[in-house]
Amino acid sequence: MKTIFSWILNSAALILLAYYLPGVSISGFGRALIVILVLGLVNALIRPVVLLLTLPINLVTLGLFTFVINALMFWLVGWLVEGFYVAGFLPAFWGALAMTIIGWFINIVLNK
Protein backbone atom coordinates (compact mmCIF):
# COMPACT_ATOMS: atom_id res chain seq x y z
CA MET A 1 0.00 0.00 0.00
CA LYS A 2 2.88 2.36 0.78
CA THR A 3 4.30 1.77 -2.68
CA ILE A 4 1.08 2.79 -4.42
CA PHE A 5 0.68 5.83 -2.18
CA SER A 6 4.31 6.81 -2.85
CA TRP A 7 3.74 6.37 -6.59
CA ILE A 8 0.70 8.68 -6.48
CA LEU A 9 2.48 11.31 -4.37
CA ASN A 10 5.53 11.30 -6.65
CA SER A 11 3.23 11.70 -9.66
CA ALA A 12 1.53 14.67 -8.03
CA ALA A 13 4.94 16.12 -7.21
CA LEU A 14 5.99 15.72 -10.85
CA ILE A 15 2.92 17.64 -12.00
CA LEU A 16 3.73 20.46 -9.57
CA LEU A 17 7.35 20.39 -10.71
CA ALA A 18 6.28 20.69 -14.35
CA TYR A 19 4.06 23.61 -13.41
CA TYR A 20 6.84 25.55 -11.67
CA LEU A 21 9.95 24.52 -13.60
CA PRO A 22 10.30 26.03 -17.06
CA GLY A 23 11.41 23.50 -19.65
CA VAL A 24 9.53 20.56 -18.12
CA SER A 25 5.97 19.82 -19.21
CA ILE A 26 3.56 16.94 -18.75
CA SER A 27 0.17 16.32 -20.29
CA GLY A 28 -1.75 15.05 -17.26
CA PHE A 29 -1.91 12.95 -14.12
CA GLY A 30 -2.20 9.65 -15.98
CA ARG A 31 0.91 10.51 -17.93
CA ALA A 32 2.66 11.46 -14.66
CA LEU A 33 1.91 7.98 -13.29
CA ILE A 34 3.52 6.45 -16.38
CA VAL A 35 6.52 8.80 -16.16
CA ILE A 36 7.18 7.89 -12.52
CA LEU A 37 6.92 4.19 -13.39
CA VAL A 38 9.35 4.54 -16.32
CA LEU A 39 11.68 6.71 -14.22
CA GLY A 40 11.76 4.00 -11.57
CA LEU A 41 12.54 1.36 -14.19
CA VAL A 42 15.27 3.48 -15.77
CA ASN A 43 16.80 4.15 -12.36
CA ALA A 44 16.67 0.45 -11.49
CA LEU A 45 17.96 -0.97 -14.79
CA ILE A 46 20.01 1.59 -16.72
CA ARG A 47 21.38 3.90 -14.00
CA PRO A 48 23.51 1.23 -12.23
CA VAL A 49 25.21 0.32 -15.51
CA VAL A 50 25.92 3.97 -16.30
CA LEU A 51 27.22 4.53 -12.76
CA LEU A 52 29.56 1.57 -13.14
CA LEU A 53 30.83 2.76 -16.53
CA THR A 54 31.45 6.28 -15.22
CA LEU A 55 33.04 5.19 -11.95
CA PRO A 56 36.44 6.77 -12.72
CA ILE A 57 34.83 10.15 -13.46
CA ASN A 58 32.67 9.80 -10.38
CA LEU A 59 35.71 9.11 -8.21
CA VAL A 60 37.61 12.10 -9.59
CA THR A 61 34.63 14.41 -9.01
CA LEU A 62 34.00 12.94 -5.54
CA GLY A 63 30.57 11.71 -6.56
CA LEU A 64 29.29 14.97 -8.03
CA PHE A 65 29.04 13.40 -11.48
CA THR A 66 26.10 11.41 -10.09
CA PHE A 67 24.04 14.60 -10.40
CA VAL A 68 24.82 14.63 -14.12
CA ILE A 69 23.81 10.98 -14.43
CA ASN A 70 20.52 11.65 -12.61
CA ALA A 71 19.82 14.53 -14.99
CA LEU A 72 20.57 12.35 -18.00
CA MET A 73 18.19 9.64 -16.71
CA PHE A 74 15.46 12.26 -16.20
CA TRP A 75 16.11 13.59 -19.71
CA LEU A 76 16.02 10.05 -21.12
CA VAL A 77 12.56 9.49 -19.62
CA GLY A 78 11.46 12.75 -21.23
CA TRP A 79 12.63 11.33 -24.54
CA LEU A 80 11.01 7.91 -24.00
CA VAL A 81 7.56 8.88 -22.73
CA GLU A 82 5.22 10.74 -25.02
CA GLY A 83 3.43 13.57 -23.23
CA PHE A 84 6.41 14.32 -20.97
CA TYR A 85 8.87 16.86 -22.32
CA VAL A 86 12.20 18.04 -20.92
CA ALA A 87 13.66 20.94 -22.91
CA GLY A 88 17.34 20.41 -22.19
CA PHE A 89 20.04 19.54 -19.73
CA LEU A 90 19.44 22.33 -17.20
CA PRO A 91 15.71 21.63 -16.82
CA ALA A 92 16.61 17.93 -16.54
CA PHE A 93 19.22 18.71 -13.89
CA TRP A 94 16.88 20.82 -11.76
CA GLY A 95 13.99 18.43 -12.32
CA ALA A 96 16.03 15.41 -11.29
CA LEU A 97 17.37 17.22 -8.25
CA ALA A 98 13.90 18.32 -7.19
CA MET A 99 12.39 14.86 -7.74
CA THR A 100 15.21 13.30 -5.71
CA ILE A 101 14.58 15.64 -2.79
CA ILE A 102 10.80 15.27 -3.01
CA GLY A 103 11.05 11.48 -3.29
CA TRP A 104 13.39 11.37 -0.31
CA PHE A 105 10.94 13.45 1.74
CA ILE A 106 7.98 11.29 0.68
CA ASN A 107 9.85 8.13 1.71
CA ILE A 108 10.69 9.63 5.11
CA VAL A 109 7.06 10.61 5.72
CA LEU A 110 5.65 7.26 4.60
CA ASN A 111 8.11 5.18 6.61
CA LYS A 112 7.16 6.78 9.94
N, C-alpha and C positions, 0 to 999 in steps of 0.2 A: 504494500500500500504506500509506503514511503517513497518508493521508486516512481510510482505513477504521480504522486503529489509533487515530487521534485521535478519530474518531467514537465508538468503543467506550469509550475512556478518559473522554471527556466524559460519556457516558451513565452510566458507573459513578460518576463524580463527582457527577452529578445525583442519583443514588440516595442516595449518602452525604449530600449536601446536604439532601435531603428527610427523611432520618432525623434529622439534627441540628438543622435549622432549623424551629421551630414555624411553622405557617401554610403550609407547602409540603408537598404529599403527591403521591406517584406510585404507580401500581398495580403496576408491575413493570419488569423490564429491557427487555422489548420495547416497552413504552410509552415508556421513557426514550430508546430509539433514535429513536422517532418524534418525541418532543419536541425532541431535539437537531437533528433534520433540519428541523422546522418553525421552530425558533428561528433556525437558520442562514438559512432562506429569508426569514423576517421581517426579520432583520438585513440581508440583502442587498437586499431589495426595498422594504420600507416605511420602515425606519429612515433611509435617506438623504433621502427626501422629507420626513420629519418634521424631521430636522436642518436641512434647507434652510428649511422654513417657520418654524422657531423660531430662526433665525440671529440676529435682533436680541436676543432674550432670552439666547441663548448668549453673545453678545458682552458684554452688560452683566454677566453673572454670571461672566465669564472662563472659560467652558467648563464650569462646574459643573452647568449645566442638563442636560448630557449624561448625568449620572447619573440624573436624573429620566426622561429619554427611555429609557435602558436598562431602568429599572425598569418603565416602561409597556410596553415590548416584551416583557419577561418575563411581565408580567401578562396581556398580550394572548395569548400562547401558552398560558397557563393557562386562558384563556377559550376558545380555539380547540380544544384537544386534550382529548378526553374521557379521563379517567383521570389527568390532571395537574391539580392544584388549587393555586391561590395565593390565600390568604385575604384579602389586602389589599395596600395600597401598601407598607407597611413590610416584610412578608415578600418582596414583589417586589423592593424596593430591595436588601435584604441578599442575596437569592438571585442577583440580577443581578450585584451586586458580587463575590460569591464565585465565580460561574461565569466572570466576566471574568478574575479572578486565576488561577483554576484552568486555564482555557483558555490563558491566556498562558504559564503554567508548562509545560503539556503541549506547546505549540508550541516552546518553548525546548528541552525535553528531546528531542523528536522531530527537531528540525533539527540536532542535533549529530552 
